[in-house]
Amino acid sequence: MAKTLHITLVKSMIGRPEKHRRVLRALGLRRMHQTVEQPDHPAVRGMIHAVRHLVRTEEKGA
């Protein structure tokens, strides 16, 4: 089983730059405390790095 990342939005998008909002939407996050599961790829890691102050991330999988 491939590694996955569980990403939870813990801070609001309100008042954030449009670039951060687009990154969160691309990750599949729409509302506060929502958790999504994404594959552990460099592109996803880069998106998480851009909004690391707004999300909490956990590694799951083998």
N, CA, C and O atoms as CSV, one atom per row, in Angstrom:
chain,resi,resn,atom,element,x,y,z
A,1,MET,N,N,0.847,-1.188,0.000
A,1,MET,CA,C,0.000,0.000,0.000
A,1,MET,C,C,0.887,1.244,0.000
A,1,MET,O,O,1.832,1.350,0.782
A,2,ALA,N,N,0.572,2.158,-0.868
A,2,ALA,CA,C,1.354,3.395,-0.965
A,2,ALA,C,C,1.039,4.321,0.201
A,2,ALA,O,O,-0.052,4.275,0.769
A,3,LYS,N,N,2.000,5.154,0.546
A,3,LYS,CA,C,1.779,6.114,1.622
A,3,LYS,C,C,0.758,7.164,1.197
A,3,LYS,O,O,0.701,7.573,0.037
A,4,THR,N,N,-0.033,7.579,2.157
A,4,THR,CA,C,-0.971,8.667,1.920
A,4,THR,C,C,-0.797,9.704,3.019
A,4,THR,O,O,-0.234,9.429,4.079
A,5,LEU,N,N,-1.288,10.885,2.744
A,5,LEU,CA,C,-1.248,11.977,3.704
A,5,LEU,C,C,-2.674,12.367,4.057
A,5,LEU,O,O,-3.512,12.535,3.172
A,6,HIS,N,N,-2.951,12.513,5.341
A,6,HIS,CA,C,-4.231,13.027,5.792
A,6,HIS,C,C,-4.010,14.493,6.130
A,6,HIS,O,O,-3.217,14.832,7.009
A,7,ILE,N,N,-4.721,15.350,5.423
A,7,ILE,CA,C,-4.535,16.791,5.555
A,7,ILE,C,C,-5.817,17.398,6.114
A,7,ILE,O,O,-6.899,17.180,5.569
A,8,THR,N,N,-5.698,18.157,7.195
A,8,THR,CA,C,-6.850,18.778,7.844
A,8,THR,C,C,-6.663,20.287,7.858
A,8,THR,O,O,-5.606,20.788,8.241
A,9,LEU,N,N,-7.704,21.010,7.435
A,9,LEU,CA,C,-7.678,22.467,7.484
A,9,LEU,C,C,-7.996,22.914,8.909
A,9,LEU,O,O,-9.091,22.657,9.409
A,10,VAL,N,N,-7.044,23.582,9.567
A,10,VAL,CA,C,-7.234,23.970,10.967
A,10,VAL,C,C,-7.379,25.476,11.159
A,10,VAL,O,O,-7.762,25.924,12.240
A,11,LYS,N,N,-7.081,26.263,10.131
A,11,LYS,CA,C,-7.281,27.708,10.201
A,11,LYS,C,C,-8.082,28.150,8.978
A,11,LYS,O,O,-8.013,27.529,7.917
A,12,SER,N,N,-8.826,29.211,9.141
A,12,SER,CA,C,-9.734,29.682,8.106
A,12,SER,C,C,-9.010,30.271,6.896
A,12,SER,O,O,-7.898,30.787,7.002
A,13,MET,N,N,-9.675,30.178,5.742
A,13,MET,CA,C,-9.174,30.783,4.506
A,13,MET,C,C,-9.507,32.273,4.433
A,13,MET,O,O,-8.969,32.987,3.587
A,14,ILE,N,N,-10.376,32.736,5.302
A,14,ILE,CA,C,-10.822,34.127,5.259
A,14,ILE,C,C,-9.634,35.062,5.468
A,14,ILE,O,O,-8.870,34.905,6.421
A,15,GLY,N,N,-9.486,36.023,4.581
A,15,GLY,CA,C,-8.422,37.007,4.688
A,15,GLY,C,C,-7.077,36.527,4.174
A,15,GLY,O,O,-6.083,37.245,4.286
A,16,ARG,N,N,-7.027,35.334,3.615
A,16,ARG,CA,C,-5.768,34.802,3.081
A,16,ARG,C,C,-5.616,35.195,1.624
A,16,ARG,O,O,-6.610,35.470,0.951
A,17,PRO,N,N,-4.387,35.226,1.125
A,17,PRO,CA,C,-4.174,35.560,-0.289
A,17,PRO,C,C,-4.858,34.551,-1.205
A,17,PRO,O,O,-5.050,33.391,-0.839
A,18,GLU,N,N,-5.216,35.001,-2.382
A,18,GLU,CA,C,-5.896,34.149,-3.363
A,18,GLU,C,C,-5.061,32.912,-3.710
A,18,GLU,O,O,-5.615,31.841,-3.958
A,19,LYS,N,N,-3.759,33.053,-3.728
A,19,LYS,CA,C,-2.890,31.915,-4.042
A,19,LYS,C,C,-3.067,30.794,-3.009
A,19,LYS,O,O,-3.115,29.620,-3.374
A,20,HIS,N,N,-3.164,31.151,-1.728
A,20,HIS,CA,C,-3.371,30.144,-0.687
A,20,HIS,C,C,-4.728,29.483,-0.839
A,20,HIS,O,O,-4.849,28.270,-0.664
A,21,ARG,N,N,-5.744,30.258,-1.160
A,21,ARG,CA,C,-7.090,29.710,-1.350
A,21,ARG,C,C,-7.110,28.697,-2.487
A,21,ARG,O,O,-7.739,27.645,-2.379
A,22,ARG,N,N,-6.411,29.024,-3.587
A,22,ARG,CA,C,-6.366,28.102,-4.734
A,22,ARG,C,C,-5.642,26.815,-4.390
A,22,ARG,O,O,-6.037,25.740,-4.841
A,23,VAL,N,N,-4.585,26.913,-3.597
A,23,VAL,CA,C,-3.848,25.710,-3.184
A,23,VAL,C,C,-4.740,24.825,-2.318
A,23,VAL,O,O,-4.768,23.609,-2.507
A,24,LEU,N,N,-5.462,25.412,-1.377
A,24,LEU,CA,C,-6.343,24.636,-0.511
A,24,LEU,C,C,-7.451,23.967,-1.313
A,24,LEU,O,O,-7.794,22.814,-1.055
A,25,ARG,N,N,-8.010,24.678,-2.280
A,25,ARG,CA,C,-9.042,24.099,-3.145
A,25,ARG,C,C,-8.477,22.942,-3.961
A,25,ARG,O,O,-9.147,21.923,-4.134
A,26,ALA,N,N,-7.260,23.087,-4.461
A,26,ALA,CA,C,-6.620,22.032,-5.247
A,26,ALA,C,C,-6.367,20.788,-4.391
A,26,ALA,O,O,-6.397,19.667,-4.900
A,27,LEU,N,N,-6.119,20.982,-3.106
A,27,LEU,CA,C,-5.941,19.846,-2.202
A,27,LEU,C,C,-7.271,19.189,-1.853
A,27,LEU,O,O,-7.291,18.080,-1.318
A,28,GLY,N,N,-8.379,19.858,-2.148
A,28,GLY,CA,C,-9.701,19.306,-1.865
A,28,GLY,C,C,-10.305,19.799,-0.575
A,28,GLY,O,O,-11.314,19.261,-0.119
A,29,LEU,N,N,-9.705,20.817,0.028
A,29,LEU,CA,C,-10.202,21.353,1.297
A,29,LEU,C,C,-11.181,22.493,1.035
A,29,LEU,O,O,-10.852,23.460,0.348
A,30,ARG,N,N,-12.373,22.373,1.582
A,30,ARG,CA,C,-13.421,23.358,1.352
A,30,ARG,C,C,-13.835,24.091,2.624
A,30,ARG,O,O,-14.207,25.263,2.574
A,31,ARG,N,N,-13.770,23.401,3.770
A,31,ARG,CA,C,-14.254,24.016,5.013
A,31,ARG,C,C,-13.358,23.635,6.187
A,31,ARG,O,O,-12.554,22.707,6.097
A,32,MET,N,N,-13.508,24.356,7.269
A,32,MET,CA,C,-12.704,24.139,8.471
A,32,MET,C,C,-12.883,22.722,9.011
A,32,MET,O,O,-13.979,22.163,8.965
A,33,HIS,N,N,-11.804,22.155,9.516
A,33,HIS,CA,C,-11.771,20.834,10.147
A,33,HIS,C,C,-12.105,19.699,9.189
A,33,HIS,O,O,-12.344,18.572,9.622
A,34,GLN,N,N,-12.124,19.985,7.896
A,34,GLN,CA,C,-12.317,18.930,6.899
A,34,GLN,C,C,-10.986,18.219,6.694
A,34,GLN,O,O,-9.938,18.862,6.644
A,35,THR,N,N,-11.025,16.903,6.576
A,35,THR,CA,C,-9.829,16.111,6.342
A,35,THR,C,C,-9.933,15.430,4.997
A,35,THR,O,O,-10.966,14.845,4.672
A,36,VAL,N,N,-8.872,15.499,4.214
A,36,VAL,CA,C,-8.802,14.813,2.929
A,36,VAL,C,C,-7.587,13.897,2.925
A,36,VAL,O,O,-6.638,14.088,3.685
A,37,GLU,N,N,-7.641,12.910,2.061
A,37,GLU,CA,C,-6.544,11.968,1.911
A,37,GLU,C,C,-5.931,12.177,0.532
A,37,GLU,O,O,-6.632,12.108,-0.478
A,38,GLN,N,N,-4.635,12.431,0.486
A,38,GLN,CA,C,-3.917,12.667,-0.763
A,38,GLN,C,C,-2.717,11.727,-0.833
A,38,GLN,O,O,-2.166,11.354,0.203
A,39,PRO,N,N,-2.307,11.338,-2.042
A,39,PRO,CA,C,-1.104,10.500,-2.166
A,39,PRO,C,C,0.139,11.292,-1.768
A,39,PRO,O,O,0.176,12.516,-1.890
A,40,ASP,N,N,1.140,10.582,-1.295
A,40,ASP,CA,C,2.383,11.224,-0.857
A,40,ASP,C,C,3.305,11.402,-2.059
A,40,ASP,O,O,4.162,10.560,-2.325
A,41,HIS,N,N,3.118,12.512,-2.786
A,41,HIS,CA,C,3.926,12.846,-3.960
A,41,HIS,C,C,4.608,14.187,-3.726
A,41,HIS,O,O,4.130,14.987,-2.921
A,42,PRO,N,N,5.706,14.443,-4.409
A,42,PRO,CA,C,6.388,15.736,-4.244
A,42,PRO,C,C,5.497,16.938,-4.544
A,42,PRO,O,O,5.617,17.969,-3.881
A,43,ALA,N,N,4.606,16.825,-5.530
A,43,ALA,CA,C,3.728,17.947,-5.866
A,43,ALA,C,C,2.785,18.265,-4.712
A,43,ALA,O,O,2.553,19.430,-4.391
A,44,VAL,N,N,2.246,17.226,-4.095
A,44,VAL,CA,C,1.342,17.423,-2.958
A,44,VAL,C,C,2.118,17.984,-1.776
A,44,VAL,O,O,1.627,18.867,-1.073
A,45,ARG,N,N,3.326,17.476,-1.554
A,45,ARG,CA,C,4.165,18.005,-0.469
A,45,ARG,C,C,4.450,19.492,-0.673
A,45,ARG,O,O,4.468,20.257,0.291
A,46,GLY,N,N,4.672,19.902,-1.917
A,46,GLY,CA,C,4.920,21.307,-2.215
A,46,GLY,C,C,3.716,22.179,-1.921
A,46,GLY,O,O,3.857,23.290,-1.409
A,47,MET,N,N,2.518,21.673,-2.249
A,47,MET,CA,C,1.303,22.431,-1.957
A,47,MET,C,C,1.108,22.560,-0.444
A,47,MET,O,O,0.727,23.622,0.049
A,48,ILE,N,N,1.369,21.482,0.283
A,48,ILE,CA,C,1.247,21.534,1.741
A,48,ILE,C,C,2.242,22.534,2.317
A,48,ILE,O,O,1.918,23.271,3.249
A,49,HIS,N,N,3.442,22.561,1.767
A,49,HIS,CA,C,4.463,23.497,2.248
A,49,HIS,C,C,4.006,24.951,2.074
A,49,HIS,O,O,4.311,25.803,2.907
A,50,ALA,N,N,3.279,25.226,0.995
A,50,ALA,CA,C,2.822,26.597,0.732
A,50,ALA,C,C,1.793,27.069,1.754
A,50,ALA,O,O,1.700,28.264,2.037
A,51,VAL,N,N,1.021,26.136,2.307
A,51,VAL,CA,C,-0.035,26.511,3.260
A,51,VAL,C,C,0.145,25.799,4.602
A,51,VAL,O,O,-0.835,25.522,5.294
A,52,ARG,N,N,1.383,25.504,4.966
A,52,ARG,CA,C,1.663,24.714,6.171
A,52,ARG,C,C,1.169,25.389,7.450
A,52,ARG,O,O,0.958,24.712,8.456
A,53,HIS,N,N,0.981,26.700,7.431
A,53,HIS,CA,C,0.489,27.415,8.608
A,53,HIS,C,C,-1.032,27.309,8.754
A,53,HIS,O,O,-1.587,27.756,9.757
A,54,LEU,N,N,-1.709,26.723,7.765
A,54,LEU,CA,C,-3.169,26.597,7.796
A,54,LEU,C,C,-3.648,25.157,7.962
A,54,LEU,O,O,-4.824,24.929,8.244
A,55,VAL,N,N,-2.765,24.195,7.795
A,55,VAL,CA,C,-3.171,22.791,7.793
A,55,VAL,C,C,-2.378,21.969,8.803
A,55,VAL,O,O,-1.309,22.378,9.257
A,56,ARG,N,N,-2.925,20.795,9.148
A,56,ARG,CA,C,-2.228,19.788,9.952
A,56,ARG,C,C,-2.136,18.543,9.082
A,56,ARG,O,O,-3.118,18.166,8.442
A,57,THR,N,N,-0.984,17.904,9.048
A,57,THR,CA,C,-0.742,16.764,8.175
A,57,THR,C,C,-0.286,15.551,8.975
A,57,THR,O,O,0.526,15.661,9.894
A,58,GLU,N,N,-0.827,14.389,8.608
A,58,GLU,CA,C,-0.423,13.123,9.212
A,58,GLU,C,C,-0.101,12.134,8.103
A,58,GLU,O,O,-0.814,12.071,7.101
A,59,GLU,N,N,0.962,11.366,8.272
A,59,GLU,CA,C,1.311,10.318,7.311
A,59,GLU,C,C,0.606,9.040,7.709
A,59,GLU,O,O,0.584,8.664,8.881
A,60,LYS,N,N,0.029,8.373,6.717
A,60,LYS,CA,C,-0.649,7.088,6.938
A,60,LYS,C,C,-0.142,6.116,5.880
A,60,LYS,O,O,0.375,6.529,4.842
A,61,GLY,N,N,-0.292,4.834,6.148
A,61,GLY,CA,C,0.068,3.836,5.157
A,61,GLY,C,C,1.318,3.073,5.530
A,61,GLY,O,O,1.857,3.208,6.628
A,62,ALA,N,N,1.760,2.271,4.589
A,62,ALA,CA,C,2.889,1.357,4.842
A,62,ALA,C,C,4.206,2.050,4.943
A,62,ALA,O,O,5.231,1.400,5.153
